[in-house]
Amino acid sequence: MSLEIRELRSGDLPAVTEIYADAVTHGTASYEFTPPTLDEMSSRHRDLTEKGYPYLAAIDPRGQLLGYAYASAFRTRPAYRWLVEDAIYIHPSARGRGVGKTLLVTLLDQCEALGFRQMVAVIGGASEASMAVHRSCSFELAGTLSATGFKHGLWLDTVFMQKALGEGSATMPDLSAYPGTMR
């Protein structure tokens, strides 16, 4: 599949809002119950990009947004600053076609270039498809929290997967850098 991976633009946000609304309404990746509005999704996008986190769009040759991915802080305490969490959401018609992996590979490269040393995937509902995408990019299982969410009448597990970026913990990070607040 031919895809363009680029930074998400404000004009992409209505499609992002629709894709996320489907995930909230029908899926288990998000533990939200009510889909956020376009204004809320715009605010979330602005908050992440103003802090320097990558927020990517996958665009097909016709210009349709097929999916998006972004990185964010896993936790906000300063010692976590070299750890980033990923999120990937794909339009239902594009699932299983390699869009998620293409987005994840680009996100990994960008996060490594920004100085992050670890990426964690927090996989709501223990989605086998999401775990497979992360395994295909060398993420390893870091743990499972059982019955952490209740949605669609089911108790859901949350799976944590992790991947070292760049030199990981083999060397000291640049202590003068503070990934996530570069801008």
Salt bridges, closest charged atoms under 4 A:
ASP12 OD2 - ARG6 NH1 2.68
ASP22 OD1 - HIS26 NE2 3.89
ASP22 OD2 - ARG95 NH2 3.15
GLU32 OE2 - ARG44 NH1 2.92
GLU40 OE2 - ARG44 NE 2.83
ASP47 OD1 - LYS51 NZ 3.26
ASP60 OD2 - ARG62 NH2 2.66
ASP86 OD2 - HIS134 NE2 2.73
GLU128 OE2 - ARG135 NH2 2.60
